[in-house]
Amino acid sequence: MLEHEKPIYDCEKALTKLKEQNGSADSEISEMESTLEDLKSKIYSSLTAWQRVLISRHPERPQTSDYISGLCDSFEELFGDRLYRDDAAIIGGLGVIGGEKFVIIGQEKGSDTDQRLKRNFGMVHPEGYNKALRLMKLAEKFNLPVLTLVDTPGAYPGLEAEERGQGFAIARNLMEMAKLKTPIVVMIIGEGCSGGALGIGVGDKVGMLEHSYYSVISPEGCASILWKDPARKEEAAKTLRMHAEDLLEFEVIDGIVREPQGGAHKNHQAIFNSVKNYVLEQYESLKTQNLDDLLENRYARFRKLGTFSE
């Protein structure tokens, strides 16, 4: 339960108790149900930037493995970067979505303590980005579109990752994705933080879930650097303007996928259906494009990013 959801849970608890009481009038229950719906509408329509960050990090929010299960008719996972080892923070393989074949790559945080440790909380090592690039090259070779699912608090910042060339691995992915000769659809499904997100984030179409965020830095990191006070994270979240509506206005992304009321964790199947429709719709608009036009449009899309005033 998130802090802003406590009044909703209290109201739901009271409603449940009312229904369990013998002799409770239907009118009382109807009135309480109406009050609950009004409360949900009021709270979820006025979420702050920080509250939306908390939703994007909710432990029950669907992750890459969930989307693969929910979107794909079939999926065959592939492992390893052919250089060092397999990085469990990246899931990738061959999948079929609505009859269309894709190479699917995404960051996975893990759903429990053991899985989070195994997946390194979605923080990718260099071999993870190498693995992603290997799969993208496979997609290019067999003329398959690429779907990437972004959900990471950032690339792994440890010493061993730097020793193995973390910065170079991300930079190479940026370069190679920019010229990959096949359509790329990017979906930001949770946290899209820093270069860790960009390492699989270059595409022809970039979509975001309503309560995900996409930023050069986390709110906590921003507050620590700018004000030397991580407690100002809520102010940083608002100042960064890193949510879908702002980024659509800045033309950083191309579309927003609306979430069920309260967030994607409230109704997994509904968000799977919405993401599936969005991905197939975007691919339909890309697959008929001439390859030269596709690459030129991708290049132009990222070259024009940025808004400034004098």
Summary of the structure (lengths in Angstrom):
residues: 310
radius of gyration: 20.9
end to end distance: 44.4
largest distance: 71.7
contacts: 1021
relative contact order: 0.12
helix: 52%
strand: 16%
